[in-house]
Amino acid sequence: MLRDPSTKYRPFPVIDIPDRTWPSKTITRAPRWLSTDLRDGNQALIDPMDAEKKTRFFDLLVKIGLKEIEVGFPSAGATEFDFISGLIRDRRIPDDVAIQVLTQSRRDLIERSFESLDGATTAIVHLYNAVSPAWRKIVFGMSRAEVKQIAIDGAKVLRDEAAKRPNTRWQFEYSPETFSTAELDFSVEVCEAVMDVLQPTPDAPIIFNLPATVECATPNVYADQIEWFGRHIRNRDAVVISLHTHNDRGTGVAAAELGMMAGADRVEGCLLGNGERTGNCDLVTVALNMYTQGVDPQLDLGDIDAVVKTVEYATNITVHPRTPYAGELVFTAFSGSHQDAIKKGFAAQAARNDDLWEVPYLPIDPADLGRSYEAVIRVNSQSGKGGVAWVLEQDKGLKLPKRLQADFSRHVQALADETSRELNAADIFGAFERAYLPGDADRFVLRDYAETGAAGDRVFVGRLAIHGEERSISGRGNGLISGVIAALADSTGPTLDVVDYSEHAIGHGAGAQAVAYLECRAADGRTVWGVGIDTDIATASVRAVLSAANRA
């Protein structure tokens, strides 16, 4: 790398618009969406989609609510042409969906594009040519006037070909390609020349797509360009301003959002950000960003995993686990402090009297996207007591008291350090069983018991296996638990003082179980815990006492 990059690279010039208004705007409604997955996304693939994959992808786009879908570049070859004409022939296009095709501004390519759309009810033909200085000078060797004439000539062919097919409702889109690096006044000049040919009206507007073909500046600069264009293009009410951002600087989504704030009406992009080089604007992220602000994006992403599955199948590109909203790990916390905050957030959410979402570290409810809460907290060596407790509660319905959470986290930490891997729910419950639940190899194993006496004066009589030998023991106390403790103390068992006791049901209905948690202090001052689970809460309490005794 250069020590002084200014010798090689120039900063992008700012836009002179001191009274810009977009910074004070907010996004309050969904734009018109266009998916270019089947065109821009497809052309960026190492192995382009075949007809079966494109058809499956098209069906997904329709299912989630896309009303404008760029289906290909029909003049590129027979595969593209046949797919597009097949959609029309097989009547796969719903009446409320418009397909769009892309064409360069050449007569033969435009004519071929219209041929692919024969029989369509509604269609958009998207014409483009590059207008920026680098393309004029380096790629084409043309003047401004020559480049503008390419756009005018292409617009005339659009007009004439559409007139030959009056049974289709035609819409036209024009892109001054490389808009983001072109002179703004020239972009407006070329677009208005196209308008002169196509004569758009408020009822039949033209779409002007203003692409950040290569992202070369911060997204605020793109927003300035969009606002400037919207102020200076004539007959603004006959124009739909469309955005087509790329992600070369990593801000394709931000540029689209600021562009909407600057007055754009339409957003083009791909699901999960596929596209040339670093990708197109991610429509999923833009839509769900709006959703988290209380704005209906008018796209149904309630089964995000199905979207991911189809995109991965069609593109042969694995969705990164950190991809916003869609990645496998985006709702997952490993850090102990994060897990504790999320656990408390869910508890507070359950106690709310309204539906407003307010859970730390989760800007959206995973359930809204079809995700379960099971994977929200996952446990490794960085996890804390809150995360461990969450997993047990979600997997087994166990709501551990706070001090037991802290005690158990030591066992989990030791297991995580020992295995050097993420611990799953089975690992965690296995550690819990070994640490607290009664087992057949324990010193004290319950076989049967009975309880008699009046309130405040209870007698426990139990049949236990003690060191494998079955014996009967008995003890008196003011309740069942104190009676069991007294019986153990009279039978060479440990002396225990109860510090805390809690219980709760696991599940509902006739098959529900109960769990009892018992915190005791042993004769040597140590704290020992016992846990018992049974369909009968009294029996669960007895098991909890024996569990504590086995650990004293």
Secondary structure, 3 states (H helix, E strand, C coil): CCCCHHHCCCCCCCCCCCCCCHHHCCCCCCCEEEECHHHHHHHCCCCCCCHHHHHHHHHHHHHHCCCEEEEECHHHCHHHHHHHHHHHHCCCCCCCCEEEEEEECCHHHHHHHHHHCCCCCEEEEEEEEECCHHHHHHHHCCCHHHHHHHHHHHHHHHHHHHHCCCCCEEEEEEEEECHHHCCHHHHHHHHHHHHHHHCCCCCCCEEEEEEECCCCCCHHHHHHHHHHHHHHCCCHHHEEEEEEEECCCCCHHHHHHHHHHCCCCEEEEEHHHCCCCCCECEHHHHHHHHHCCCCCCCCCCCCHHHHHHHHHHHHCCCCCCCCCCCCCCCCCECCHHHHHHHHHHHHHHHHCCCCCCCECCECCCHHHHCCCCCCCECECCCCCHHHHHHHHHHHHCCCCCHHHHHHHHHHHHHHHHHHCCCECHHHHHHHHHHHHCCCCCCCEEEEEEEEEEECCEEEEEEEEEECCEEEEEEEEECCHHHHHHHHHHCCCCCCEEEEEEEEEEECCCCCCEEEEEEEEEECCCCEEEEEEEECCHHHHHHHHHHHHHHCC
